[in-house]
């Protein structure tokens, strides 16, 4: 069995995710967006808008400034290139993978939530009535469904209406799909046959084994080289079925088992994965980017222990609230807590931290990071970058902002 160094594994992983190539020049198109979709397969959705919503950032990280309407078009206009469903979280997923996700839809259809069971016990016709509303008026948000009920005022964050429970069940089971999001970031539901491309819907349902083979192969392709846990987590699959799929994919030559020096576990390498000797470039990496979603992998490949802070009480946050990583060539060398202060027109660096393995070159890191921050600010329509005095890199970054 071949063994890779950690540097080789890291560069293979970065290349598989679309890093290390020059960003395109000139106007960006849906073709550029599609090439990123072909690599990473999914963009995690997040409602937090402290800087920019998570689903928009991976394209910027790889392509540079682009018109975010391109992602909206790929998601919310026919023929859709992405569809919303559950992968490692709520994600925009390559629409060509939809047949492979039907096994999850079948499973979810057979396991309705307890709250829905209680609702339907009292209103057994509600599913049909909600479907009829969607059929006649879709796409609709849950608030646009007419239904008489007395709403509880407890647990406001998850205080779904009865119609919302029904719509989420129909979404989980694939009978309705998300046609887009409204200004309040609410899902807009419509009949699946009016959302997904006809040629995708016409594909026959694959078996569970075939679905696993599709998703496992795509996971390793996107990761480049990965262990069982990272492969399983990429689309939130089930371990035993993933192991069986790995054996089948090795048998047909699509994957190769490898080791990584200094790491104890088994890894798998995608057939044809690029193995760059050097990797140049830089990018700001959002917390839910597929490059860093699996945190143990970030630690093993990049020597970075990564937590973002939004789920941590303020007094216990080490680096900030919504922390981005800064990738320089094939290393993660810094992290920054960013906020788009739209009232002041600035990209606010609330803290900036130098990784220990880059501690000997703060000036170089600050200079490269500032260039990327300015690019991001311009993309977001902000006039400047403002650095607050918190973190081990903040002083060098502030000095860089004053340089001519």
C-alpha positions, 0 to 999 in steps of 0.5 A: 500500500502506498504511503503519502506524506502529510504535505502530499495529502494536504496538497491533494486535498486542496487541489481536489477542492479547487485550490492552487489554480489561478483564479479566472480573469474577466467576467465570471459565468455560470460555467465557472460556478459549475466547475466548482460544483463539479468539484465540491458537490455541495455548499452548506446553507447558513442564515448567519449574515454577520459577514456573508451567508455561508453558501456564497463564500466558497465560490469567492474563496475559489474564484474571487469576486463574482456576482452572487446572483449566479449562485441564486440563479443556479439554485432558484431558476430552471434548469437548476444546477443545485437543489436544497436537501440534507447532506452534512447539513442543509446544503445546496447539492449538485442536482445530478446527485438527487437520484442518489439522495432518494434513498434518504427520502425513502427513509425519511418518508417512513419515519415521520416526526412525532410532532407530525403524528400528533398533528395528523391524528387531529387533522388527518387531511392536512397533508392533502390540503397542504399539498393542494395549496402548494399545487395551486399556489406554489412556490409558497412559504409555510406562512402562506398556507392557510390553516386554523390553529392555536400556536404555542408561544414556547420554544419560539426558535422551533415553534413551527406551525402545523403547516411547517411540520407538514411541509418539512415532512413533504420536503424530507420525503421528496414530494415537495422541493425548495424552489428558493428562499424569500427575503426573510430566508424562509424556504419556498416550497413547490411540487418537486416536478416543478423544481427539478429538471425533467431529465433528473426526475426521469432517472430511475431510482437507484438501489441503496448500494448504487446510491452509496457508491455514487455518494462515496465516490463523489465524497472521495473525489471532492476530498482527494484523500480521506479517512472513513470518518471524513468520507462518511461525514461529507454527505452524512452517510452510515458507516457500515454501508460506506465500508461496503461501498469502499470495497466495491469502489476499490474493486472497480479501480475508482479508489485506492487505499493509502496511508498517510505518514504519521497518522494511524488510520486508513485513507482512500485516494480518488483515482486520477486525483491531482498530486501537485508538488507545489500549490500556490494561491490564497483564500479566506475559508468560511466556517462551513466550507467543505474544505474544513467542515470535518474538523479532525481532518483540519487538525491532522492535515493542517495542524489547526484546531478549529472552532468558530465561536457562534455556539460558544458563550461570549466569555468562552470564545477564544478567537471570536464569533464567526471565524474564517481561516486564511489559506496561504499556498498549502498552509492555513496560517491565520484566522480572523473574526469578520463582520461586514459593518454595512452602516459604516461601509467597512469589513471589520476585523474583530480579531486576527490570529497567527497560527503557531507554525507561521509565527516567524513571518507575521509581516508576510502573512499580514500582507497577504491576508490584507490583500484578500480582505480588501478583495472581500470588502470590495466584493461585498460593496464595502469601502475599506478594512478596519482592524481592531486591536485583538489577536496575535496578528492584529498589530502586524495587520494594522501596520499593513493597512497603513503601508502605502 
